[in-house]
Amino acid sequence: MADRLLELTGTVSTRQMKEQLLDSNPIERERGITIKLAPVTMKYKDPSGSYILNLIDTPGHVDFNYEVERALQACEAAILLIDATKGVQAQTIANLRLAKKQNLTVIPAINKIDSPLSNVSASTKQLQSLLGDDYIEPTLISAKTGENVDKLLEVVIKLCPPPETSTSDKPLKALVFNSIYHPHLGAIAFVRLFQGSINKNIPLKFLSSNIKFTPAEFGTFTPGRTPQDTLTSGDVGYIVTGFKDIRLIKVGDTITLNQKEAIQSLPGYREIKPNVYQDIFPTDNSKYHDLLDALEKLKLNDSSLTTEPTSSLVLGQGVKVGFLGLLHAEVVTERLEREFDVPVIGISPTVEYRADLKTGETVSFSSASTFPDPSKVKTTLEPFATVQIITPEEYLGAVMNLAQNIRGQLLEMTYLDKLVQLNYSIPLIEVITSLHDQLKSVSSGFASLDYQLSGWQPAKLVKLSVLLNHDEFEPFSLICIESEAQAKAKNLSKKLKEAIPRQQFEVPIQVALGGKIIARETVRSFRKDVTAKLYGGDATRRKKLLEKQKKGKKRMKQFGSVQLPQEAFLATLK
């Protein structure tokens, strides 16, 4: 739809036009999704007058929720786009709530009306249930063919309130709603001016960090960077800061003039923290430093990424990376392979837990290796998420059964025509490891979900330790709920038995909770037939040889080390 608006307003010529013009990354074009938001200033003339329209094309996925929230704060209105072939989805409701929270004018539109699978009447009924008293007649469009997009633009001009221009004489207040890194210009802040103006050679500062700078360049997007002599209240554009570290620019921060006058920052700013952690290892460990360099380059354009070194006895050196969610992790690992030629192995994702110690201190941990000493722990806590699931009513029973099996608590159930909206409180670890994969399976792909962190709740977390040949093997240890420990231990020991090859000596696999063994499997040893060379004779000779072999096996078991191939490690942990 953004492409059609750019064509309609003449912002981009037909010669320069290509599909998903505002999506700069090849992965976005291949998947048909938006990962990074993109603003553009469009000038439009019609019989009623001339207009300047600032469009921000935002991601819809839950992983980029904060980015969407800040982008909405920069706007006066939002187009609520419904897919006529799928109807209302969980992300639709989540983003609608964000728009209402910012008191934006919501302009509904139903897309893909040209598709043979479209069901416009069902989508309209769902929209009526969703908007309630705020319902207005949606514009029926086809972003593919351009049908009725001009009518949608007329509705936007009619309903979208213009920004206040009387604030131009007040002190500068500009919201930072995004940032990118340019190899020559440095960090560039995307801004929306709410009051005041920006002129050349005027020093500015960030309110939250008090970092001062003089902009090297500023301007608007058309959709490329177009320098301007001034930006005034209501404008959406960019400021070239010249910083070599993009993390100095905080999304949601306020830019103002570098003066002593006290200025109140714009509301809504908060630090972005990772929701999911994943250990990433290069498939070829000689490329470890290439992996570090690649991640540093990705962090230049993505300040939400966090990294710290880690290591594995089998996989060698790697990096523990913090992501906003599973899609974010998937995109980053794909970019590592495509753009930097560093194929990687990602170990099972995990989340951050907390523990209140008896000393009064609170510690955070995200892996079994950093689990605090149980004797010093007073309470352990795990993050919970409020999950919104939209499903056709024929799959309601299967979806509710799935949510119940992963410790979900039903908060609310609402019917939207033939769709059902379910609100659950579910542990975050279950959302990222179980719900994402299983929901599509139980609903034949028709259900959708959205989630947001809701806080921390006490949970009896325990560490399961794995002993191979009576020696603890840390990489196989895991964190789980005490009530699930027995089942997890049995499952883990069985998977290890299948994955670990037979040795020359018997290998006991034990899973311990504290000092107690709660599951055991045994990998039987190879038996070398030492009696093969005997042909007849006294039976005692055969017994003597077998006893001698038994003593050798016992000694080997005592001093031998278990050989673990990489395939066994991955089969268990991936």
C-alpha positions as CSV (number, residue, x, y, z in Angstrom):
1,M,0.0,0.0,0.0
2,A,2.9,2.3,0.7
3,D,4.1,1.8,-2.9
4,R,0.7,2.8,-4.3
5,L,0.7,6.0,-2.1
6,L,4.1,6.9,-3.3
7,E,3.0,6.5,-6.9
8,L,-0.3,8.4,-6.4
9,T,1.4,11.4,-4.8
10,G,4.2,11.5,-7.4
11,T,6.8,11.2,-4.7
12,V,8.6,8.4,-6.7
13,S,8.6,8.3,-10.5
14,T,7.4,5.3,-12.4
15,R,11.0,4.7,-13.6
16,Q,12.4,4.5,-10.0
17,M,9.5,2.5,-8.7
18,K,10.0,-1.1,-7.5
19,E,8.0,-3.4,-5.2
20,Q,8.3,-2.7,-1.5
21,L,10.4,0.4,-2.1
22,L,10.5,1.4,1.5
23,D,11.8,-2.1,2.6
24,S,15.5,-1.8,2.2
25,N,16.6,-5.3,3.3
26,P,16.3,-8.2,0.8
27,I,14.8,-10.5,3.6
28,E,11.9,-8.0,4.0
29,R,11.1,-8.3,0.2
30,E,11.4,-12.1,0.1
31,R,9.1,-12.6,3.1
32,G,6.8,-9.7,2.4
33,I,7.3,-8.3,5.9
34,T,8.6,-5.0,7.3
35,I,11.5,-5.3,9.8
36,K,12.7,-1.7,10.0
37,L,10.3,1.3,9.9
38,A,10.7,3.8,7.0
39,P,9.4,7.4,6.9
40,V,8.7,9.4,3.8
41,T,7.4,13.0,3.2
42,M,4.8,13.1,0.4
43,K,3.5,16.3,-1.3
44,Y,0.0,16.0,-2.8
45,K,-2.3,18.3,-4.7
46,D,-6.0,17.8,-5.3
47,P,-8.9,20.2,-6.1
48,S,-9.3,21.0,-2.4
49,G,-5.7,22.2,-2.0
50,S,-2.0,21.2,-1.5
51,Y,-1.0,18.9,1.3
52,I,2.2,17.6,3.0
53,L,1.7,14.0,4.2
54,N,4.3,12.3,6.4
55,L,3.9,8.5,6.2
56,I,5.7,6.1,8.5
57,D,5.6,2.5,7.3
58,T,6.0,0.4,10.5
59,P,6.6,-3.3,11.2
60,G,3.6,-5.2,12.5
61,H,5.4,-8.0,14.3
62,V,5.3,-8.1,18.1
63,D,9.1,-8.2,18.3
64,F,9.3,-4.6,17.2
65,N,6.5,-3.4,19.4
66,Y,8.4,-0.5,21.0
67,E,9.5,0.7,17.6
68,V,5.8,0.8,16.5
69,E,4.8,2.5,19.7
70,R,7.3,5.4,19.2
71,A,6.4,5.7,15.5
72,L,2.7,6.0,16.5
73,Q,3.6,8.8,19.0
74,A,5.1,10.7,16.1
75,C,1.7,10.6,14.2
76,E,-1.7,12.2,14.3
77,A,-3.6,9.3,12.6
78,A,-3.1,5.6,11.8
79,I,-4.4,3.5,9.0
80,L,-5.7,0.2,10.4
81,L,-5.2,-2.3,7.5
82,I,-7.2,-5.5,7.6
83,D,-6.4,-8.4,5.2
84,A,-9.7,-9.5,3.7
85,T,-8.4,-13.0,3.2
86,K,-7.5,-13.5,6.9
87,G,-9.6,-11.0,8.8
88,V,-8.7,-9.4,12.1
89,Q,-5.4,-10.9,13.6
90,A,-3.8,-10.6,17.0
91,Q,-1.2,-8.1,15.8
92,T,-4.1,-5.9,14.4
93,I,-5.6,-5.7,17.9
94,A,-2.3,-5.1,19.6
95,N,-1.4,-2.2,17.3
96,L,-4.9,-0.8,17.5
97,R,-4.6,-0.6,21.3
98,L,-1.3,1.2,20.9
99,A,-2.9,3.7,18.5
100,K,-5.8,4.3,20.9
101,K,-3.4,4.8,23.8
102,Q,-1.8,7.6,21.8
103,N,-5.3,9.1,21.1
104,L,-4.8,8.8,17.3
105,T,-7.5,9.0,14.7
106,V,-8.0,5.4,13.4
107,I,-8.8,5.1,9.7
108,P,-9.8,1.5,8.8
109,A,-9.2,0.0,5.4
110,I,-9.8,-3.6,4.1
111,N,-7.1,-4.7,1.7
112,K,-6.9,-7.5,-0.9
113,I,-10.5,-7.2,-2.1
114,D,-9.3,-8.4,-5.6
115,S,-8.3,-11.8,-4.1
116,P,-10.7,-14.8,-4.8
117,L,-10.2,-15.8,-1.1
118,S,-11.3,-12.4,0.2
119,N,-14.3,-12.2,2.6
120,V,-15.1,-8.5,2.9
121,S,-18.4,-9.0,4.8
122,A,-16.8,-11.1,7.5
123,S,-13.8,-8.7,7.9
124,T,-16.3,-5.8,8.2
125,K,-18.3,-7.5,10.9
126,Q,-15.1,-8.3,12.8
127,L,-14.1,-4.6,12.5
128,Q,-17.4,-3.5,13.8
129,S,-17.0,-5.7,16.9
130,L,-13.5,-4.5,17.4
131,L,-14.0,-0.7,17.1
132,G,-17.4,-0.6,18.7
133,D,-18.6,3.1,19.1
134,D,-15.5,4.3,17.1
135,Y,-16.5,2.3,14.0
136,I,-16.4,4.2,10.7
137,E,-17.0,2.7,7.3
138,P,-13.8,1.1,6.1
139,T,-12.4,1.9,2.6
140,L,-12.2,-1.2,0.5
141,I,-8.9,-1.3,-1.4
142,S,-6.5,-3.4,-3.4
143,A,-2.9,-2.4,-2.7
144,K,-1.9,-4.7,-5.5
145,T,-3.9,-3.2,-8.3
146,G,-4.3,0.3,-6.7
147,E,-8.1,0.1,-6.7
148,N,-9.7,2.8,-4.4
149,V,-6.3,3.8,-2.9
150,D,-7.0,7.4,-4.1
151,K,-10.3,7.3,-2.0
152,L,-8.3,6.1,1.0
153,L,-6.0,9.1,0.6
154,E,-9.0,11.4,0.5
155,V,-10.3,9.9,3.7
156,V,-6.9,10.4,5.3
157,I,-6.8,14.1,4.3
158,K,-10.3,14.6,5.6
159,L,-10.0,12.8,9.0
160,C,-6.3,13.2,9.9
161,P,-5.9,16.3,12.1
162,P,-3.0,18.7,11.0
163,P,-0.2,19.2,13.6
164,E,-0.2,22.3,15.7
165,T,1.9,25.0,14.0
166,S,1.5,27.6,16.8
167,T,4.2,25.9,18.8
168,S,7.0,27.0,16.4
169,D,8.2,29.8,18.7
170,K,8.4,27.6,21.7
171,P,11.7,25.8,22.8
172,L,12.6,22.8,20.6
173,K,11.1,19.4,21.4
174,A,11.8,16.6,18.9
175,L,11.0,12.9,19.4
176,V,13.5,10.4,18.3
177,F,11.5,7.5,16.9
178,N,14.2,5.6,15.1
179,S,17.9,5.6,14.2
180,I,20.3,4.1,11.6
181,Y,24.0,4.1,11.1
182,H,25.7,5.4,7.9
183,P,29.3,4.3,7.3
184,H,30.4,7.9,6.4
185,L,28.0,10.2,8.2
186,G,27.7,8.2,11.5
187,A,24.5,7.7,13.5
188,I,21.4,9.4,12.1
189,A,18.3,10.1,14.2
190,F,14.8,10.0,12.8
191,V,12.8,12.8,14.5
192,R,9.3,14.3,14.6
193,L,9.2,18.0,15.8
194,F,6.5,18.8,18.3
195,Q,7.5,22.3,19.0
196,G,10.3,24.7,18.1
197,S,12.6,24.5,15.0
198,I,16.0,23.3,14.0
199,N,18.4,25.6,12.2
200,K,22.0,25.3,10.9
201,N,24.9,25.5,13.3
202,I,22.7,25.4,16.4
203,P,24.0,23.0,19.1
204,L,21.5,20.4,20.3
205,K,21.4,17.8,23.1
206,F,19.6,14.6,24.1
207,L,17.6,15.1,27.3
208,S,17.9,11.6,28.8
209,S,21.7,11.3,28.4
210,N,22.6,15.0,28.3
211,I,24.9,14.3,25.3
212,K,25.5,17.5,23.3
213,F,26.2,17.7,19.5
214,T,25.9,20.0,16.5
215,P,24.0,18.5,13.6
216,A,26.1,18.0,10.5
217,E,23.0,17.8,8.3
218,F,19.2,17.6,8.7
219,G,16.3,17.3,6.3
220,T,13.3,15.2,5.2
221,F,12.9,11.8,3.5
222,T,11.5,11.8,-0.1
223,P,12.2,8.8,0.4
224,G,16.0,9.3,0.2
225,R,17.6,11.9,2.5
226,T,16.9,15.5,1.3
227,P,18.8,18.2,3.2
228,Q,16.8,21.3,4.3
229,D,17.8,24.7,5.7
230,T,15.3,24.4,8.6
231,L,12.9,22.0,10.2
232,T,9.8,23.3,12.0
233,S,7.1,22.1,14.3
234,G,5.1,19.3,12.6
235,D,8.0,18.2,10.4
236,V,9.2,14.6,10.2
237,G,12.8,14.2,9.2
238,Y,16.4,13.2,10.1
239,I,19.4,14.7,12.0
240,V,22.9,13.6,11.2
241,T,24.6,13.5,14.7
242,G,28.0,12.3,13.6
243,F,28.2,9.8,16.5
244,K,30.2,6.7,15.7
245,D,28.1,4.6,18.3
246,I,24.4,4.3,17.5
247,R,23.8,3.3,21.1
248,L,24.2,6.9,22.1
249,I,20.9,7.6,20.4
250,K,18.0,6.2,22.4
251,V,14.7,5.6,20.6
252,G,12.0,7.5,22.5
253,D,14.4,10.2,23.7
254,T,13.8,14.0,23.3
255,I,16.1,16.3,21.4
256,T,16.2,20.0,22.5
257,L,18.4,23.0,22.3
258,N,21.7,23.0,24.2
259,Q,20.7,25.6,26.8
260,K,20.2,25.8,30.6
261,E,16.5,26.3,30.5
262,A,14.7,23.2,32.0
263,I,12.7,21.3,29.4
264,Q,10.3,18.5,30.2
265,S,10.9,15.4,28.0
266,L,8.2,13.9,25.8
267,P,6.5,10.9,27.5
268,G,6.9,7.2,26.8
269,Y,10.7,6.8,26.8
270,R,12.1,3.6,28.3
271,E,15.2,1.4,27.8
272,I,14.8,-1.5,25.4
273,K,15.8,-4.8,26.9
274,P,16.2,-8.2,25.2
275,N,13.4,-10.7,25.7
276,V,15.1,-13.8,24.3
277,Y,18.7,-15.0,24.6
278,Q,20.4,-17.5,22.3
279,D,23.9,-18.9,22.2
280,I,25.3,-18.6,18.7
281,F,28.4,-20.5,17.5
282,P,30.1,-20.4,14.1
283,T,29.9,-23.8,12.3
284,D,33.6,-23.4,11.6
285,N,35.2,-22.2,14.9
286,S,38.1,-20.5,13.0
287,K,35.4,-17.9,12.0
288,Y,34.8,-16.9,15.6
289,H,36.4,-13.5,15.1
290,D,34.5,-13.0,11.8
291,L,31.3,-13.7,13.9
292,L,32.3,-11.0,16.4
293,D,33.0,-8.5,13.6
294,A,29.7,-9.3,11.9
295,L,27.7,-8.8,15.1
296,E,29.4,-5.5,15.8
297,K,28.5,-4.3,12.3
298,L,24.9,-5.4,12.8
299,K,24.8,-3.6,16.2
300,L,25.7,-0.3,14.4
301,N,22.1,-0.4,12.9
302,D,20.4,-2.3,15.7
303,S,21.0,-0.9,19.2
304,S,18.6,-3.5,20.7
305,L,21.1,-6.3,20.1
306,T,23.3,-7.3,23.1
307,T,26.3,-9.6,23.0
308,E,28.6,-11.3,25.5
309,P,31.1,-14.1,25.0
310,T,30.3,-17.7,25.8
311,S,31.9,-21.1,25.2
312,S,31.1,-24.8,24.9
313,L,33.2,-27.9,25.3
314,V,31.9,-29.2,22.0
315,L,31.1,-26.1,19.9
316,G,34.0,-24.0,21.0
317,Q,33.8,-20.2,21.3
318,G,30.5,-18.4,20.7
319,V,28.4,-15.4,21.6
320,K,25.3,-15.1,23.8
321,V,23.1,-12.7,21.9
322,G,20.0,-10.9,23.3
323,F,17.1,-10.4,20.9
324,L,13.7,-8.7,21.0
325,G,12.0,-12.0,20.0
326,L,12.2,-15.1,17.8
327,L,11.7,-13.3,14.5
328,H,14.4,-10.8,15.4
329,A,16.7,-13.8,16.2
330,E,15.8,-15.5,12.9
331,V,16.5,-12.4,10.8
332,V,19.8,-11.7,12.5
333,T,21.1,-15.3,12.0
334,E,20.0,-15.2,8.4
335,R,21.8,-11.9,7.8
336,L,25.0,-13.3,9.4
337,E,25.1,-16.1,6.8
338,R,24.0,-14.0,3.8
339,E,25.8,-10.7,4.3
340,F,28.9,-11.8,6.2
341,D,29.3,-15.4,5.0
342,V,29.4,-16.7,8.6
343,P,27.1,-19.8,8.9
344,V,26.1,-20.2,12.6
345,I,24.5,-22.8,14.9
346,G,21.9,-21.4,17.3
347,I,21.2,-23.3,20.6
348,S,17.7,-23.4,22.1
349,P,16.5,-19.9,23.0
350,T,16.1,-19.0,26.7
351,V,14.9,-16.0,28.7
352,E,16.2,-14.0,31.7
353,Y,15.2,-15.3,35.1
354,R,15.7,-13.6,38.5
355,A,16.5,-14.9,42.0
356,D,16.0,-13.1,45.4
357,L,18.9,-14.3,47.6
358,K,18.7,-14.6,51.4
359,T,21.2,-11.8,51.6
360,G,18.6,-9.4,50.1
361,E,20.3,-9.2,46.8
362,T,18.6,-9.8,43.4
363,V,20.5,-11.6,40.7
364,S,19.6,-12.3,37.0
365,F,20.6,-15.4,35.1
366,S,19.7,-16.9,31.7
367,S,21.5,-20.2,31.6
368,A,22.0,-23.2,33.9
369,S,25.7,-22.4,34.2
370,T,24.9,-19.1,36.0
371,F,22.2,-20.6,38.2
372,P,22.8,-19.3,41.8
373,D,23.7,-21.7,44.6
374,P,20.3,-23.2,45.7
375,S,21.2,-22.9,49.4
376,K,21.5,-19.1,49.1
377,V,18.2,-18.6,47.1
378,K,15.1,-17.3,48.8
379,T,12.8,-17.0,45.8
380,T,13.1,-17.5,42.1
381,L,11.0,-15.6,39.5
382,E,10.3,-16.0,35.8
383,P,8.9,-13.5,33.3
384,F,5.3,-13.7,32.2
385,A,3.6,-12.4,29.1
386,T,0.0,-11.4,28.3
387,V,-0.8,-13.3,25.1
388,Q,-3.6,-12.4,22.7
389,I,-4.7,-15.3,20.4
390,I,-7.1,-14.9,17.6
391,T,-8.6,-18.2,16.3
392,P,-11.6,-19.4,14.2
393,E,-14.1,-20.8,16.6
394,E,-13.8,-24.4,15.2
395,Y,-10.2,-24.5,16.6
396,L,-11.1,-23.0,20.0
397,G,-11.0,-26.2,22.0
398,A,-7.6,-27.3,20.6
399,V,-6.1,-23.8,21.2
400,M,-7.4,-23.6,24.8
401,N,-6.0,-27.1,25.5
402,L,-2.6,-26.1,24.2
403,A,-2.6,-23.0,26.3
404,Q,-3.5,-25.0,29.4
405,N,-0.7,-27.5,28.8
406,I,1.9,-24.7,28.8
407,R,0.7,-23.3,32.2
408,G,-1.5,-20.6,30.6
409,Q,-4.2,-18.8,32.7
410,L,-7.3,-17.6,30.8
411,L,-7.9,-13.9,31.4
412,E,-10.6,-13.0,28.9
413,M,-12.5,-14.5,25.9
414,T,-14.3,-12.3,23.3
415,Y,-16.1,-13.2,20.1
416,L,-15.5,-11.2,17.0
417,D,-18.1,-12.5,14.6
418,K,-16.8,-16.0,13.8
419,L,-13.4,-15.4,15.4
420,V,-12.5,-15.7,19.1
421,Q,-10.1,-13.5,20.9
422,L,-8.4,-15.2,23.9
423,N,-6.2,-13.4,26.4
424,Y,-3.9,-15.5,28.4
425,S,-1.2,-15.1,31.0
426,I,1.6,-17.5,30.0
427,P,5.3,-17.8,31.1
428,L,7.5,-16.2,28.5
429,I,9.7,-19.3,28.1
430,E,6.7,-21.3,27.1
431,V,5.6,-18.6,24.6
432,I,8.9,-18.7,22.7
433,T,9.7,-22.4,22.9
434,S,6.2,-24.0,22.6
435,L,3.4,-21.7,21.7
436,H,4.9,-20.2,18.5
437,D,5.4,-23.6,16.9
438,Q,2.4,-25.6,18.2
439,L,-0.3,-22.9,17.7
440,K,0.0,-23.0,13.9
441,S,-0.1,-26.8,14.1
442,V,-3.3,-27.1,16.2
443,S,-5.1,-24.4,14.3
444,S,-4.0,-25.5,10.8
445,G,-2.2,-22.2,10.4
446,F,-5.3,-20.0,11.0
447,A,-4.6,-18.7,14.5
448,S,-2.4,-15.7,15.2
449,L,-0.8,-14.5,18.4
450,D,0.7,-11.3,19.9
451,Y,2.3,-10.9,23.3
452,Q,3.8,-8.3,25.6
453,L,5.7,-8.7,28.8
454,S,3.4,-8.4,31.9
455,G,6.0,-8.7,34.7
456,W,7.6,-11.3,37.0
457,Q,5.9,-14.0,39.1
458,P,7.4,-16.4,41.7
459,A,8.2,-19.8,40.2
460,K,10.0,-22.8,41.8
461,L,12.9,-23.0,39.4
462,V,15.4,-25.8,39.6
463,K,18.6,-26.8,37.8
464,L,18.9,-30.2,36.3
465,S,22.5,-31.4,36.2
466,V,23.6,-34.1,33.8
467,L,26.3,-36.6,34.9
468,L,28.1,-38.7,32.2
469,N,30.1,-41.6,33.8
470,H,29.6,-39.9,37.2
471,D,31.2,-36.6,36.0
472,E,29.0,-33.5,35.7
473,F,28.7,-32.3,32.1
474,E,27.7,-28.6,32.3
475,P,26.6,-28.0,28.6
476,F,23.7,-30.4,29.0
477,S,22.3,-28.8,32.2
478,L,19.0,-26.9,32.0
479,I,16.6,-24.8,34.0
480,C,13.0,-25.9,34.5
481,I,10.0,-25.7,36.9
482,E,10.2,-28.2,39.8
483,S,6.9,-29.8,39.0
484,E,8.2,-30.6,35.5
485,A,11.6,-31.8,36.6
486,Q,10.9,-35.5,36.6
487,A,9.4,-35.6,33.1
488,K,12.1,-33.3,31.7
489,A,14.9,-35.4,33.3
490,K,13.5,-38.7,31.8
491,N,13.1,-37.1,28.4
492,L,16.6,-35.6,28.5
493,S,18.3,-38.9,29.6
494,K,16.5,-40.8,26.8
495,K,17.6,-38.2,24.2
496,L,21.1,-38.5,25.4
497,K,21.1,-42.3,25.3
498,E,20.0,-42.1,21.6
499,A,22.6,-39.4,20.8
500,I,25.7,-40.6,22.6
501,P,27.5,-43.4,20.7
502,R,28.6,-46.6,22.4
503,Q,32.1,-46.6,24.0
504,Q,34.5,-49.3,24.9
505,F,33.1,-49.1,28.4
506,E,29.6,-48.8,29.9
507,V,28.4,-45.1,30.2
508,P,25.8,-44.3,32.9
509,I,23.7,-41.2,32.1
510,Q,22.3,-39.6,35.2
511,V,20.1,-36.5,35.6
512,A,20.3,-35.0,39.1
513,L,18.2,-32.5,40.9
514,G,20.3,-31.1,43.7
515,G,22.1,-34.2,45.0
516,K,19.4,-36.6,44.1
517,I,19.4,-38.7,40.9
518,I,15.9,-38.6,39.4
519,A,16.5,-40.2,36.0
520,R,19.1,-42.7,34.6
521,E,19.8,-44.5,31.3
522,T,22.9,-46.6,30.3
523,V,24.8,-46.7,27.1
524,R,26.0,-50.3,26.8
525,S,29.7,-50.9,26.0
526,F,31.1,-52.7,23.0
527,R,32.2,-56.3,23.8
528,K,35.4,-57.5,22.2
529,D,35.1,-61.3,21.9
530,V,38.4,-62.4,23.6
531,T,37.5,-66.1,23.4
532,A,37.2,-66.2,19.6
533,K,40.7,-67.7,19.3
534,L,39.9,-70.6,21.6
535,Y,38.8,-73.8,19.9
536,G,37.7,-76.4,22.4
537,G,39.8,-77.1,25.5
538,D,38.9,-76.6,29.2
539,A,36.0,-74.3,29.8
540,T,37.9,-72.6,32.7
541,R,40.3,-71.1,30.1
542,R,37.4,-69.3,28.5
543,K,36.1,-68.0,32.0
544,K,39.6,-66.7,32.9
545,L,39.8,-64.6,29.7
546,L,36.3,-63.2,30.2
547,E,37.2,-62.3,33.9
548,K,40.4,-60.6,32.7
549,Q,38.4,-58.6,30.1
550,K,35.9,-57.6,32.8
551,K,38.7,-56.2,35.0
552,G,40.0,-54.2,32.0
553,K,36.5,-52.8,31.3
554,K,36.2,-51.8,35.0
555,R,39.5,-50.0,34.9
556,M,38.7,-48.3,31.6
557,K,35.4,-47.1,33.1
558,Q,37.2,-45.7,36.1
559,F,39.7,-43.7,34.0
560,G,38.1,-43.4,30.6
561,S,36.5,-40.2,29.2
562,V,33.3,-40.2,27.3
563,Q,33.7,-39.2,23.6
564,L,30.9,-36.9,22.4
565,P,30.6,-36.0,18.7
566,Q,29.1,-32.6,17.8
567,E,26.0,-34.3,16.2
568,A,25.1,-35.8,19.7
569,F,25.4,-32.4,21.3
570,L,23.2,-30.7,18.7
571,A,20.6,-33.5,18.6
572,T,20.0,-32.9,22.3
573,L,20.1,-29.2,22.6
574,K,18.7,-27.8,19.4
